[in-house]
Amino acid sequence: MREHRHPLAIGILIAIVIVGVQALLVPLFAGPAANIAPRDLPIAVAAPPPMAQQLTAKLEADHPGAFEIKPVADAAAVDEAIKTRAVYGGILLSPSGPAIHVASAASPTVANLLTQAAAGLGTGQPAPVTDVVPVHSGDPRGAGFGAGFLPLAMTGLIAGVLIFLLVGSRAARLTALILYAAGAGFAGAAVLQFWLDVLPGDYLTDAGVLALFALAVAATITGLGALLGRAGLALGVVLVFLVGNALSAVGSAPELLPQPWGAYGQWLPIGSGGTMLRSVAYFDGNGSRTAATVLTAYAVIGLLLALAGRSGLTRRTPHDAPDIDSKSARQHALTA
């Protein structure tokens, strides 16, 4: 009877665990997507002080907690704040009416939200919109940029798992991680730029960012595996891929996700990788410092753990093991 009950018990346990995981994953992915809205979204306002105060009060009344208002002097200051990634956009007020400056390259979703939020500020006429940093012409809706990160994260995860499981030598493990990252960076940038035409910027610079991102993902997975074994691999998959992808805001903006989850997502590889690549490709590297630090930390710590930790599934072959019987036979022959 026990032989029949044991497989059944395992099957029931597997079903319960998978259903529990599903119950956690559905709100993890659907929750942030269903609650996208601005939360302390930084925007600039250029207007005479009385008008700026009135605008700030109106925005707070119409959209409580949505915007973090940063007063600036004029239109040039608004554009400079946008290009340095200090703000996502700006509103300019003058006697002739409001004007909106956005950067769809920073987030097409935010650009649309700002345009809608400012629609009621005029006298019934649509406010003119200036896209200071537009998305690339090959990706007019900005969807290709965000969609390209999922396969990059998946391949990094797979590489990290396989390198841990199949590469036993620590030196070989380090070499494999670095070679993978370099190849992923050059190949990924080539596909996104020259094949799909969804990514602007300098090819070598973009490739360097993607290589750092690939190394951060793969080294973290391999390092956690080396530290904790199979439990480390599972932890890496959950932390880097499942949670990291859900909170990355690559296709929107961290300030649009429920907080503090949007902020937490930027401390994980996918969120920081998306921010760094966007900043480098569109904004001359402005706003990339924190993201670069996060990715570098993951890469370095992962490499150190991969070097110091245990091996994967590799085992010594019978030829590598000491031949006890042969050794005993030789000793017996010598004493005979």
N, C-alpha and C positions, 0 to 999 in steps of 0.2 A: 504493500500500500504506500509505503513511504516513497518508492520510486515513482509512483504516479502523482503523489501530492507535491513532490518537490518541483517538477517543471511547472505545474499549475500555479504554485505559490510564486515562482519567479515571474511567470507571465502576468499574474495579477499585480505584483509589485511594479513591474515595468510599466504597465498601463497606468497605475496610480501616479508614478513619478512623471511620466510624459504629460499626463493631463495637468498635473501641478505646474510643470514648466510652462505649458501652454497658457495656463491661467496667469502666469507672471509675464510672459512675453507679449501677450496681446495688449495689455495696458501700457507696457513699456514702449511699444511702437505706436499704438493708436492714440494713447493719451496725449503726448506732445503734439502730434499732428492735428488732433482735433481741437487743440487749445492754442493755436498759433495766434498771437496778438502782440502788439508792442508793449514792452515792459521796460521803462526807463531807457527808451531808445534815444541815444544822443543825437540831437539836431541843433543846427545853428539858426539864429534869428538875427537879421540885420534890419533895424528900424530905429527911428528916434525913440528915446527912452519912454515917453508916455505910450506910444503905440506898441512898443515891445512889451510893456507891462500888461496892456490890454490883451495882446495876442497870447501871452503866457497864461493869463487868467482864463481866456476862452478855451485854449487847448486843454487846460486842466479841468475845466468844467465839462467839456465835451468828451474828453478821453482821460479820465482820472488815472494817474500813475503810468500813462503810456509813454511820455516823452521826458527826457532830461534836456532842458533848454539851455543853450550856451549862447549868450549874446555876443555878437561880433560887430565890427564897425560898418562893413559894406559888403557888396557882392564879391569883391576880390577876396575878402577875408573868409566868406562862406566857401568859395571854391577852394581856397587853400586848406581849410579845415577838412573838406571832403577828400582832397587829394592826399592828405597826410593820415587819413582814416581816423581823425578825431571825432568826426560825425558821419552819419549816413546821408545827410542831406541838409537843406536849409530853406527857410522862408524869408523872403525879402519883402518889406512893406514900404510903400511910397505913396504919395498922394494919388498916383495913377492906379494904384491897386496892388495886390499881392503878386509875387512871382515865386516859382518853386524851382529849386536846384536839387537834383538827385544824382545818384551814381548807381545805375543799374548793375554795373560791374561788381559793386559791393554786395548787392542783393536785389534782384529784380522784384522780389516780394515786398521788400521795404520800400522800394521806389514807388510801387503801386499804392502801398498804404499811405505814404506821405502825400501823394497826389490826391487820394481820396479825402484824407484828413483836411487838406487845405482847400478843398473844393468849396466849402461853405464860408470862406473868409472874404470873398469878393462881393461884388454887387450883382450877383447872378450870372456873371460871365465867367467861363472857365479861366483859371489862372494859367498863364504861360509856364511851361515846364522846360527846363534846360537840363539835359543829361550831361553832366560834367565829365564823368568817366563811364562811357557806355560799354555794354557787353560786346564781345567780339562778334564781328559780322557773320562768322560761320556758326555762331550759337546765339541767334537773336533773342531767344527766350531764357537763356542761361541754364537750360535744363541739362545740356550735355556735360557741363562742368561738374555738377553734383552727381550725375549718374556715373561718371567715370571713376569716382572714388570707390564705389562698392566692389568692382572686380579687383582693384588694386589692393584693397584691404583683404579680400578673400585669398588672393594669391600669396600675400604676405603671411597670412595665417597658415596656409597649407605649407609654405616653405619652412616656417618655423617648426611646425609639427614634424615634418619629414626629416629635417636636419637633426632634431633631437633624437628621433627614433632610430635613424639609420646611420648617423655619422658618430662613431664612438670616440675617435681621437679628438682631443680638445683643439689642437692646432688645425685639424681638418674642419672641425665645426666652425671655428672662427673664419677660416678661408671661405667656406661655403656661404656663410652669412654675408660676408663682404662682397663676394662675387655675385650672389643673388641680388643684393641691393643695387650694385652698379648696373647690372643688366636690366633690372626692373626700372631703374630711373631712365636710362637711355631709351629703352623700348617703349615705356609708358609715355614719355614726352614725344617720341616720334609718332606714336599712334594718335595721341590727342592733338598734336600740332599739324603734322603733315598728311595724315590719313583722314581723320575725322574733322580737322580744322575747327576745333572747339576751344582751343587754348592759344592765347597770344603770348607775347613776350619772347625773350631770348631763349633759344633751345637749350643751351648748355646750363643756363641758370635754372630753368624749369626742370631739367633732368636731375640737377643736383638736389632740388627740393624733393622730387619724387623718390630719389635714391635714399635720402635721409628718412623719409616717411616709411619706405619699404624696410629699411634697416630697423627702425624703431618698432615696427609691428613684428617682424620675423624674430629679431633678437629678444624681444620681450617674451614671445611664446617659447622659444628655445630656452631662454634663461629660467623661466618659471618651471618648465619641464625638468631642467637640470637641478633646480632647487627642491621641487616637491614631487617629481615623478609625474605619473598620469594625472594626479590631482592638480598639479601645476598647469598641465596642458588644458584641463577643463576650466580652471580659473582664468587662464589667458584667453580662451575662446569667449567666455562670458564677459570678461572685463573689456578686452580690446575690441571684440567684434560685435557682440550682441548689445551690450550697454553703450559702448562707444559709438556704434552706428546710429542707434536710436537717439542719442543726445548730441550728435555731431553738428547738426544744423548746417551742414554743407550746402544744402539747397535753399536755405532761408537765411537766418541770422540767429546767433545765440540769444539776443534780446527778445526774440519772438517766442521762445519756448518758455514753459512754466519755470519759474525760478525756485530753487537755485539750480535746477537741472541743466538749464542752458549754460550756466557758468561752469558747472562740473564737466560738461561735455568738452570744453576747451582744454581741460587738463588730461584728456585721453588722446591717443594718437590720431584717430580719424578726425576729430574736431580740430585739433591743432594743425594737422596736415592740410586740411581744407583751407583754414585761415592763412597759413603761410603761403600756400600756392597761389591763392587769390591775391594776396598782398604783393607777391613777387611778380606775378604775371601782369597785373593791372595797375599797381600803385607804386612801382619802383622800390618795392621792399618795405614801404611804410606800413607800420602796424604788424610787422612780422616777428619782432624781437621775442616776445613772450612765447609765441608758437614755436619758434626755432629752439628756444631754451627747453621747452617741454619735450620736443622730439629728440633733441640731443640727449637729454637725461634718460629717456626710455632706451635709446640706442646704447648708450654707454653702460648703464646698469644691466641691461639685458646681455651685453657681450661679457661683462664681468661674471655674471651668474653662469653663462654658458661655459666659460672657461673653468670656473671653480667647481661646478656641480657635477652630478652623476652622469653616466652614460645612458643611452636610450635602450633600444632593444638589441643592440649588437652584443653578441656573445663570443667568447673564445671558441674556436673550432677545436675538435679533438686533437689536431696536430699541435695547437698552441698549448694545450694542457700538459702538465708533466706526466710522463709515462711511468707510473709507479711500479707496474709489473715488470717492465724491462729493467728499471733501476734495481729492483729487488733481485732479479735474476743475475744481473752482473755482480752484485755484492755476494750472492751465494757462490758464484763461480770463482770469485777471488778467494773466498775463505775455504773453498773445497781443497 
